[in-house]
Amino acid sequence: MRERLASRYDRIWRAAVVLLATIGLAAALVFVGLSTNLVAFLVAAAVAGAAALQVGLAQELPSADLIRSTPRLAVLGGLLVLAICGFAAAVGLETLALVGLIITSSPPVLARLRPAARQPAEPKRQPQDVPPPSLPTPRYLSAVARSLCELSDEEICLAWRRSFTRLQSSSTAERRSAMADVRRAYLDELERRSPDAFAAWIHSGARAAGDPARFFVPHPN
């Protein structure tokens, strides 16, 4: 029930942001000059695109993902700045309060605050010699495990890298948990196929967004 409410809130929040952005863009066209809008858009798009590219390179995302995401984020950044300029020209400093409200009410911020506010700290328990119960494997994870057998080492490494982006963009705890399970399945399959290469990758300081392909995929000399 809580997950469905979170998903519904996420959709409502996104719709509200789109509506406010549209109003802001309309205000920019009315209250701000065309040349000023053009300069603001180009500068903001350049900054947003450069930032998105730097983050993608730091996370070692595939080139195809960077080519798709960087222009899109650059355009979104430019439009966002235009919308803010439109509100600033129309209502003045109240724009800061509106921006702050949008940020603090966003699903990622609320998701970070919710565990600390709603989940009390569990008391420490003494370890017991009781084996943990065996949990049933979710159907989606069984399907992933079957499909992994059909992928090459290079394809699994690529799927591992792309799954980090999907994990970061997951808006609910249920989706994050599901993607974390899928990523564990990738790791288990890589370790099963090449234990030595897997150990070498881990000892090299493997990162959640890193590319393990150089340890599993032979390169021609």
Salt bridges, closest charged atoms under 4 A:
ASP10 OD2 - ARG14 NE 3.00
GLU60 OE2 - ARG207 NH2 2.82
ASP65 OD1 - ARG68 NH2 2.39
ASP65 OD2 - ARG162 NE 3.78
ASP153 OD1 - ARG193 NH1 2.72
ASP181 OD1 - ARG184 NH2 2.14
GLU189 OE2 - ARG192 NH2 2.58
GLU189 OE2 - ARG193 NE 2.77
ASP211 OD2 - ARG161 NH1 2.99
